[in-house]
Structures are given as structure tokens and as C-alpha cells.
């Protein structure tokens, strides 16, 4: 994942009052947006340490590794912060499908516009 100043990089992120930051997840090969999740500092550190995507489950109120039960893990290739440093992107190598419904991407419900 390249050389990081983990403490500096994480300390410069802007977490919400609840200690979370939104994480957009993008497939490295297709560039599809796979999902949106949230991470706290611990989840980001675990991601950097292991190379696999970790998030904070808002419903279960605990740290989770994507694919820990399904096997559909996400190997993180790179991590980017937006210009305000209040959102990040995990660019991942997706193993299997990203959505818990069995779809490739969580964004499979078209609301409006032309097919891409």
C-alpha cells in the first residue's frame, strides 16, 4: 500500500462527532462503486495494518472485517482522502460480491437516468 505515516495520515482525517468517517469503496479493475460504509480510527488502522478492509458497523456497534462471514473480502490496494479529508475511498480488489444481497455492488437500485 505504499509508505505511510499512519499516525499523521489518520490524525489529519476529519471524523464526525460520533467518531466516524464515510468510506466509499471502489473496485480497482472495473472502477465500479461497490458500497458505502463507515470507519472509525480503529477500523482504518486495522485496514492499514492488515491490507484488508475493516469498517465500523453502526447497527452492531462493533468493528468488522468485510467478508469475515461471507468470504467476500476486500484487499485494499490504495486509500484516498477527499479534499476536505472528511471522506475516504478504499480502492479494493473485491473477492466475490460486495453487497450482502448477493449483488456485485450495493448500488444496483437505479432511481433515474440512462443506463451506463
C-alpha positions in Angstrom: 0.0 0.0 0.0 3.0 2.3 -0.1 4.9 4.0 2.7 2.6 5.8 5.2 2.9 8.0 8.2 -0.1 6.1 9.7 -0.5 8.4 12.7 -0.1 11.6 10.7 -2.4 10.4 7.9 -5.1 9.2 10.3 -4.8 12.2 12.6 -5.3 14.6 9.7 -8.7 13.0 8.9 -11.9 14.8 10.0 -14.1 12.3 11.8 -17.8 13.1 12.6 -18.8 13.9 16.2 -19.6 10.2 16.5 -16.0 9.4 15.5 -16.8 8.0 12.1 -15.8 8.8 8.5 -17.7 7.7 5.4 -15.8 5.2 3.2 -16.6 4.9 -0.5 -15.4 1.5 -1.8 -14.4 1.2 -5.5 -13.2 -1.8 -7.4 -9.7 -1.5 -8.7 -10.4 -3.3 -12.0 -13.9 -2.1 -13.0 -13.9 1.2 -11.2 -17.4 0.3 -10.0 -18.6 1.9 -6.8 -19.2 -1.1 -4.7 -20.5 0.2 -1.4 -20.6 3.0 1.2 -19.6 2.1 4.8 -18.2 3.9 7.8 -14.9 3.6 9.6 -13.6 4.8 12.9 -9.9 5.3 13.7 -9.5 1.7 14.8 -11.0 0.3 11.6 -8.7 2.4 9.5 -5.7 1.4 11.5 -6.7 -2.3 11.1 -7.1 -1.8 7.4 -3.6 -0.2 7.1 -2.1 -3.0 9.3 -3.7 -5.9 7.5 -4.3 -4.7 4.0 -7.9 -5.8 4.2 -11.0 -3.5 4.5 -12.3 -3.0 8.0 -15.3 -0.9 9.0 -17.4 0.2 11.9 -20.8 -1.4 12.0 -23.3 1.3 13.1 -26.0 -1.2 13.7 -24.0 -3.8 15.6 -21.7 -1.1 17.1 -18.5 -3.1 16.5 -15.5 -3.4 14.2 -15.9 -5.8 11.3 -13.7 -7.1 8.5 -15.6 -7.1 5.2 -16.1 -10.7 4.3 -15.4 -12.2 7.7 -18.5 -14.4 7.4 -19.2 -14.4 3.6 -15.6 -14.8 2.4 -16.1 -11.8 0.1 -13.1 -9.9 1.5 -11.7 -6.7 0.1 -8.0 -6.5 -0.4 -7.2 -2.8 -0.2 -4.9 -1.5 -3.0 -5.0 2.2 -2.0 -6.7 4.7 0.2 -7.5 8.3 -0.7 -8.9 11.2 1.3 -11.1 13.8 -0.3 -10.0 17.5 -0.4 -11.7 18.2 3.0 -10.3 15.0 4.5 -13.8 14.2 5.8 -14.4 11.2 3.5 -12.2 8.4 2.1 -12.1 5.9 -0.7 -10.8 2.4 -0.4 -9.8 1.1 -3.8 -10.1 -2.6 -3.5 -9.7 -6.0 -5.1 -13.1 -7.4 -4.5 -13.3 -11.2 -3.8 -16.9 -12.2 -4.7 -19.8 -9.8 -4.4 -19.7 -6.7 -2.3 -23.4 -6.4 -1.4 -25.0 -8.5 1.4 -28.0 -9.1 -1.0 -25.7 -11.1 -3.4 -25.3 -8.3 -5.9 -21.9 -7.2 -7.2 -22.4 -3.7 -5.9 -24.7 -2.2 -3.3 -25.7 0.5 -5.9 -27.9 -1.7 -8.0 -31.2 0.1 -7.5 -31.5 2.6 -10.4 -33.6 5.6 -9.5 -33.2 7.8 -12.5 -31.3 8.4 -15.8 -29.8 6.4 -18.6 -28.2 3.0 -18.3 -24.4 3.2 -18.3 
